[in-house]
Amino acid sequence: MEKWIVLSAMFLLTILVFVVKRRNGRRHGERAHEHRHSFGHKHGGLISIDYLAYSSKIRHWNPTFKVILSVLTIILCIALNNVYVSIVVILAMAYLVIKVGGLALHDYLSVLAIPLAFILISIFAIVIDFSDQPIGIYHLYLGFGYLYTTMAMLKYGVFLMLKVIAAISGLQLMILTTPSSEVISVMKKAHVPKDFIALMNMIYRYIFILLDVFAKMKNSAESRLGYRDFKTSCYTFGGVASNMLVLSLKKAGAYYDAMEARCYDGELMFLEEDKKVEIRLIVPAAVYVLCLLLLWYLTR
């Protein structure tokens, strides 16, 4: 059974990478004037996941409930360390975000593909080893030794990959259905230090300001053939980087002056919408957690 899980996971992973790559290639160059492309709202050619959170059909759910459910799911994936639990979590989180939340499958896979690249690099380091003898079920001679892998190493690597993807899927439930302002509001209720929350909020919002400036500068350079060859690209990159530093300092001063003009006293205050927790959400969530625990108990 475990062998079939390994083979199925590797096959589905290959299909996932192929589908994302193919659809990204198909959409490349299309609808450049539209705000929505790939997996979110574009800031001068770059993307904000907050757009997906605001357009989610389950955005009206209580943010504290969604954050607790996401964090609890991540903890269960790590603590139970069960491949069947990981598979159920991946499917359940995808169902909530795609089917219930109304997010397009391609957008969900595109967001998931971002950490997937780092996961694959780490998994390859786990499932592949080096030896001076041709051992294992698969081996590759390099002239000075062999790269090899075994079924036990493949099984461990795939199971670990599924656990990590399941934990990331739990995190995606939060970031793709809950705007950042509501997540920060939940952190306030959890009595996270105010300075940490203020820094987190300003850094998060300032990132997209800089991305917007960078995208405009890059588009301007491309329209002037600033990347026509390697030498010119290096010169253009240096100019863009230096201008980014100057503009970031200038914008930081301007935004701080704007905050001071609005009586900033060290704490950022935002209008928060009151969203009550509904019983119809708590009961299925409790059943979901109990099912994960029961599945772990039966398959441990």
Secondary structure, DSSP 4 states (H G I P E B T S, - for coil): -HHHHHHHHHHHHHHHHHHHHHHHHHHTTS-TT-SEETTEEEETTEEETHHHHHH-TTTTS-HHHHHHHHHHHHHHHHHH--HHHHHHHHHHHHIIIIIIT---HHHHHHHHHHHHHHHHHHHHHHH-EEESS--SSEEEE-SS-EEEE-HHHHHHHHHHHHHHHHHHHHHHHHHTTS-HHHHHHHHHHTT--HHHHHHHHHHHHHHHHHHHHHHHHHHHHHHTTTTSSHHHHHHHHHHHHHHHHHHHHHHHHHHHHHHHHTT--S---------PPPHHHHHHHHHHHHHHHHHHHHH-
